[in-house]
Amino acid sequence: MSTKPTTTDLEWTELDQRAVDTARVLAMDSVQKVGNGHPGTAMSLAPAAYTLFQKVMRHDPADADWTGRDRFVLSAGHSSLTLYIQLYLAGFGLELDDLKAFRTWGSKTPGHPEYGHTVGVETTTGPLGQGVANAVGMAMAARYERGLFDPEAATGSSPFDHYIYAIAGDGCLQEGISAEASSMAGHQKLGNLILLWDDNHISIEGDTETAVSEDTIKRYEAYGWHVQRVAPKENGDLDPAALYAAIRAAQAETERPSFIAMRSIIAWPAPNAQNTEAAHGSALGDEEVAATKRVMGFDPEQTFEVSDEVLAHTRKALDRGRDAKAEWEKGFAAWRTANAERAAEFDRIAKGELPEDWEEKLPEFETGKGVATRAASGKVLQALGAVIPELWGGSADLAGSNNTTIDKTSSFLPTGNPLPGADPYGRTIHYGIREHSMAAEMNGIALHGNTRIYGGTFLVFSDYMRNAVRLSALMHLPVTYVWTHDSIGLGEDGPTHQPVEHLASLRAIPGLNVVRPADANETAIAWREILKRWTKEFGKGAPHGLALTRQGVPTYERNEDAAKGGYVLFEAEGGSPEVVLIGTGSEVQLAVEAREQLQAAGVPTRVVSMPSVEWFEEQDQGYRDSVLPPSVKARVAVEAGIGLTWHRFVGDAGRIVSLEHFGASADAKVLFREFGFTADAVAEAARESIAAAQR
């Protein structure tokens, strides 16, 4: 099954041009009806989007999740109508009423494209540049997927060969994340990635001369991309024939990602609004809409005008999609016959299932021994890597600190890279010092499907990643962030590297599960639970953030209830508990030591380890009450970060041992002592809470 182009000739009829102009009419009318939106870019990009969806991409509108499809990412998500209108015209399920309901409550056409909400939308975009990085991740995933299932096939001959197309605007390329991701793509030689740049010179504040004077094309050449410029027609409109030829040339370039600069005029052909900043983010107004319709030969008195002839023409995409999928399935069937074991693996992975007996490979750690949870995580990854081939990942240049190297002999690097272990289908990703794009690339990898991805850095640098992490949660994507050096316990690097507000801040993201295990055995259980929770079904997956220690912590007896997010680690002795001590991560040991003091003084004390607040709150009320009895009002929470998370757990009589200021540069033991993270301090807080509960 070949993905190579067979011709560079574009068949373009008057009906094609009418369909493009119809898209422009729909963009104007949709924004005009709701009163807000971004019409100008959707108008100028209509020829490019139409060319992709009707003339270039391999897709089946009747089966938007088909494995063999090309992917399309609209990084310039504010121009969502660019995508929605093509989904409507091609027959993905949107209809005219959906465009009429643009940006309104309950519609399938929200202001920015949302994955899982609208069929045919491959990723949620809006924050500029995210889509560029998503597309890079998809291209990485496509290569790794090919390595899993069909590595020996010649280029362009595998059923797993396909392209990733993306459209980005000036704003996308100004955001730093796109620079990070584009650098990565060039380094990785992602020949399956084609990025179209809408070079319209307009942003919200006007001409981009306000902020940009660099030569973007030379920048992409420097990244190692194959670069082309597509000149507009004499009238200023995008030239579909020139664009089509450029895309075909990009498809033929298999050793580099391709960058196509399209010079466009925003809001073309509106007689007065074209090439203005107002056309970027505002309705054109009734008079300008009517004038523009006259220019294109449409009735200015009609709205949402789509001729039966145009729709019948564009809906032929359903026939082409059916034929393309049938042709692909022939090649896929031949591959299955020739690769029975790999086909079985494909079926398992595509269903979101894990290999049989994979849990038996999880290490169990000796009690009493001090082990850093980052080290335990590394041992888990190496153990699971041997039996879960779809699991891969790496670090933002901190692999030795994050312990994220799943296979030391295999690096995801392109052919020709001189480093030992370089393999285009390698297991270990070297993201480089690019935390933000790493997170967004992981989103793209998860969205592409058929692999399981993780990536690591220090917890404090989650700030660099936050917008992409938020989108992971918004899309319910099963990605795992490995955040190590999770407190002042990292020591001498000081306050710039010591997270304080980060745990509470990350827990504030809806849908993100933060897991801070107390010891090595909790770490193994955490990884097991994360892997079990990964699913292909939209709305059921969730990203996870593992917060792991640099320093060694005591190892306790393994308790399966750790998977419930919170459990009784040590029960009160000598009667019902008078106080409950709640700890996470490296501070659980302080609660355990404080319990010993209190028990010695005759105070029955329970210790609760709560590695994941989110997992705990999923449990039924009966279980939660069994761990934190409502009758016990005396409670203490201890965590080396701000206490924001813990007020709802300790109540009015409770106390929180927290860190409400930045850290300092010193040995970890000194810092814990100087900042009041001691067993004595926890025990004293417990006595205060008991007294408060008795008032």
Secondary structure, 3 states (H helix, E strand, C coil): CCCCCCCCCCCCCHHHHHHHHHHHHHHHHHHHHHCCCCHHHHHHCHHHHHHHHHHHCCCCCCCCCCCCCCEEEECCHHHHHHHHHHHHHHCCCCCHHHHHCCCCCCCCCCCCCCCCCCCCCCCCCCCCCHHHHHHHHHHHHHHHHHHHHCCCCCCCCCCCCCCEEEEEEHHHHHCHHHHHHHHHHHHHCCCCEEEEEEECCEECCEEHHHCCCCCHHHHHHHHCCEEEEECCCCCCCCCHHHHHHHHHHHHHCCCCCEEEEEECCCCCCCCCCCCCCHHHHCCCCHHHHHHHHHHHCCCCCCCCCCCHHHHHHHCHHHHHHHHHHHHHHHHHHHHHHHCHHHHHHHHHHHCCCCCCCHHHHCCCCCCCCEEEHHHHHHHHHHHHHCCCCCEEEEECCCHHHHCCCCCCCCEECCCCCCCCCEECCCCEEECCCCHHHHHHHHHHHHHHCCCEEEEEEEHHHHHHHHHHHHHHHHCCCCCEEEEECCCHHHCCCCCCCCCCCHHHHHHCCCCCEEECCCCHHHHHHHHHHHHHHCCCCCCCCCCEEEEECCCEEECCCCCHHHHHCCEEEECCCCCCCCEEEEECHHHHHHHHHHHHHHHHCCCCEEEEECCCHHHHHHCCHHHHHHHCCCCCCCEEEECCCCHHHHHHHHCCCCEEECCCCCCCCCCHHHHHHHCCCCHHHHHHHHHHHHHHHHC
